[in-house]
Amino acid sequence: MAAIRDKTIWITGASSGIGKALALRLARNNNFIIVSSRGRDSLLELQKAAPKHIRVLDCDVGDDAAMEEAGDRLASLTDHLDMVVACAGTCEYDDGLTLDVESYRRVFDANFFGVVNTLRQALPLLAHSKKPVFAAVGSLSSVVGFPRAEAYGASKAALGYFLDSVRADTSRVCLQVVHIRPGFIDTPLTESNDFDMPFLMTPEAAAECIENGLERGKHVIDFPRRLSWPLRFLGFFRSLWFRVFAPRMTRIRTLRKSSCA
Ligand SMILES: NC(=O)c1ccc[n+]([C@@H]2O[C@H](COP(=O)([O-])OP(=O)(O)OC[C@H]3O[C@@H](n4cnc5c(N)ncnc54)[C@H](OP(=O)(O)O)[C@@H]3O)[C@@H](O)[C@H]2O)c1
């Protein structure tokens, strides 16, 4: 099995779920891992698993000023970064098409601007690596328009375009830009989902898919295939998605608010 070794890696969103599983997995192979999230205590707890290989950098990726300060702390922890995995993220569904702009902003702050802030602080340190990698965690939900996912899916779709643009802009320099798109993973983010989650995976299985994809030099890491292939197909045949599948999934029966189930 492919393994990443002897690298200096910054992982955001590392206090739980996918990011935590990835940090623990990568800490095994003499990698030096810098872990971030807002909750310092859970990061310190995580550090206990591999004290020599894990360092804590608590920060709110959606807070521009705090990220400038975090960038200074990052530079005091390491003089270079070989890899960054921007995993921090959040999900808020728009139930009943409320179009609550504050909710959309919170989601975009973490899922989109959080990644921009992360790259902004990481880029000078990535420049000191021979084969730098910048990876960010999007979602398979951005392949087609899911009901209730107006904010979440849009933030992940915007992330996809951002990563493509960065890839284009760095196509003459050696920055590997990676878009990771998981399906459903059993984490705190999904525990309140009240619908069937097909092909639900453990965070550990997700971390394995991510490490394998990164080690193989992939630019897009979609998993599980059983979900990504049908979704890509439906993303191509969009009318099938909107005529057959979306009507079965939406909870909205009328545009009058009181009638929303
Ligand atoms: N679970 C899934 O089915 C699934 C599917 C596709 C994509 N994803 C994506 O995978 C990523 C990880 O999600 P997960 O499922 O592992 O959820 P999770 O267990 O809730 O983890 C989210 C992580 O992000 C951190 N975080 C959230 N907002 C932050 C902020 N503003 N600044 C810094 N850290 C922040 C959280 O820590 P703090 O709260 O302590 O800050 C936590 O460490 C997310 O980007 C998510 O959108 C998840």
The ligand as a Gaussian input file, in Angstrom:
#p B3LYP/6-31G(d) Opt

LIG

0 1
 N      -18.468000      13.644000       6.544000
 C      -18.810000      13.631000       5.257000
 O      -19.695000      12.861000       4.825000
 C      -18.121000      14.539000       4.281000
 C      -18.369000      14.330000       2.918000
 C      -17.750000      15.146000       1.993000
 C      -16.896000      16.137000       2.423000
 N      -16.660000      16.326000       3.755000
 C      -15.752000      17.391000       4.136000
 O      -14.694000      16.848000       4.894000
 C      -14.175000      17.857000       5.750000
 C      -14.071000      17.303000       7.159000
 O      -15.377000      17.020000       7.610000
 P      -15.699000      15.873000       8.659000
 O      -16.787000      15.077000       8.095000
 O      -14.472000      15.204000       9.108000
 O      -16.377000      16.765000       9.812000
 P      -15.992000      17.039000      11.320000
 O      -15.666000      15.776000      12.029000
 O      -17.078000      17.898000      11.836000
 O      -14.633000      17.885000      11.203000
 C      -14.611000      19.222000      10.840000
 C      -13.291000      19.772000      11.299000
 O      -13.150000      21.108000      10.843000
 C      -12.856000      21.941000      11.951000
 N      -13.397000      23.253000      11.668000
 C      -14.669000      23.585000      11.367000
 N      -14.767000      24.902000      11.156000
 C      -13.524000      25.406000      11.323000
 C      -12.969000      26.709000      11.255000
 N      -13.744000      27.781000      10.967000
 N      -11.653000      26.871000      11.487000
 C      -10.883000      25.809000      11.778000
 N      -11.336000      24.557000      11.862000
 C      -12.646000      24.365000      11.641000
 C      -13.479000      21.245000      13.157000
 O      -12.877000      21.572000      14.384000
 P      -13.352000      22.778000      15.334000
 O      -14.840000      22.735000      15.390000
 O      -12.677000      22.514000      16.639000
 O      -12.840000      24.022000      14.704000
 C      -13.147000      19.804000      12.814000
 O      -11.808000      19.530000      13.157000
 C      -15.118000      19.052000       5.630000
 O      -14.544000      19.991000       4.744000
 C      -16.363000      18.443000       5.028000
 O      -17.111000      19.383000       4.294000
 C      -17.252000      15.545000       4.703000

